[in-house]
Amino acid sequence: MGKEYVRAFYKTGAYVGELIERQEENQRALVKIVAVLKHPMQGDLHSPKQTDVPLFHQRKALAQFEKTWVPLSSLKSYLEEPPVYRSSLEQALYSQEEELSKDRSAWAKLCLERLQECRDEYGL
């Protein structure tokens, strides 16, 4: 039997993952990350679009082959061949930077600074 790929949402990111284990009783699944579809948002998730928060978080994408538990309700089938991790990460980062560059707010500016830090740490 071949690998089963799923679209999984984890925090504010979206990923393609290989389904490793499914636990119906706990309503969760273990997935191994193979690509990034949407880069996680930066900042304080409890105070969206606010900059005057105790800690403006930098959120990096899950790493290639990292395993994580996600709610079963967040899974969707992914029937295509998954993109290459590194290029998918770069595309997800670029898309988010493009969207934020249209926003002139202090929040967007701070998000872009955090994303640049991510980009540097990723070596992109």
C-alpha positions in Angstrom: 0.0 0.0 0.0 1.3 3.5 -0.9 1.7 6.5 1.2 -1.5 8.4 2.1 -1.0 12.2 2.0 -3.2 14.6 3.8 -3.6 18.4 4.0 -3.2 19.1 7.7 -3.7 22.4 9.6 -1.4 23.0 12.6 -1.9 26.2 14.5 -2.0 28.8 11.7 0.0 26.9 9.1 -1.2 24.4 6.5 0.9 21.4 5.4 1.0 18.3 3.3 1.8 15.4 5.5 2.1 11.6 5.2 -0.5 10.0 7.4 1.4 7.9 9.9 -1.2 7.0 12.5 -4.9 7.6 13.0 -6.4 7.5 16.5 -10.2 7.6 16.2 -10.6 7.3 20.0 -8.5 10.5 20.6 -9.7 12.2 17.4 -6.2 12.9 16.3 -3.7 11.8 13.6 0.1 11.7 13.5 1.4 13.2 10.3 5.0 13.5 8.9 5.4 16.9 7.2 6.5 16.8 3.6 5.5 20.3 2.3 4.3 23.7 3.5 1.1 25.1 1.9 0.6 28.1 4.2 3.3 29.6 6.4 2.2 30.2 10.1 1.2 33.7 11.0 3.4 35.8 13.2 2.5 37.7 16.4 0.2 37.0 19.3 -2.6 34.7 18.2 -4.7 35.8 21.2 -4.4 39.4 20.1 -4.6 39.3 16.3 -3.2 42.3 14.4 -1.9 43.9 17.6 1.7 45.0 18.2 1.4 46.2 21.8 1.5 42.7 23.3 3.9 41.2 25.8 5.5 39.0 23.2 5.2 39.3 19.4 6.0 35.7 18.4 8.1 34.5 15.6 6.5 31.3 14.2 8.5 29.0 12.0 6.9 26.4 9.7 7.1 22.8 10.8 10.3 21.2 9.5 10.6 18.6 6.8 9.8 15.1 8.2 8.8 16.6 11.5 6.0 14.5 13.1 3.1 16.2 14.8 -0.4 15.3 16.1 -3.3 17.1 14.5 -7.0 16.9 15.1 -8.8 14.5 12.7 -11.2 17.3 11.9 -8.3 19.3 10.4 -7.4 16.7 7.9 -8.3 16.7 4.2 -7.2 14.2 1.5 -4.3 15.4 -0.6 -4.4 13.4 -3.9 -1.7 15.2 -5.8 2.0 14.5 -5.7 3.3 16.7 -2.8 5.6 19.6 -3.8 9.3 19.5 -2.7 9.5 20.8 0.9 12.1 23.5 0.4 10.4 25.1 -2.7 7.0 24.8 -0.9 8.4 26.6 2.1 9.8 29.3 0.0 6.6 29.7 -1.9 4.5 29.8 1.3 6.8 32.4 2.8 6.8 34.5 -0.4 3.0 34.4 -0.5 2.6 35.6 3.0 5.2 38.3 2.5 3.4 39.5 -0.6 0.1 39.7 1.3 1.6 41.5 4.2 3.4 44.0 2.0 0.0 45.3 0.8 -0.8 46.2 4.5 0.8 49.4 5.7 0.0 48.7 9.4 2.6 48.5 12.2 1.4 44.9 12.7 2.2 43.9 9.1 5.6 45.6 9.3 6.4 43.6 12.5 5.2 40.4 10.8 7.5 41.1 7.8 10.4 41.6 10.2 9.7 38.2 11.9 9.3 36.5 8.5 12.7 37.9 7.4 14.1 36.3 10.5 12.5 33.0 9.5 13.8 33.3 6.0 17.3 33.9 7.3 17.0 30.9 9.7 15.7 28.7 6.9 18.7 29.7 4.7 16.5 31.0 1.9 
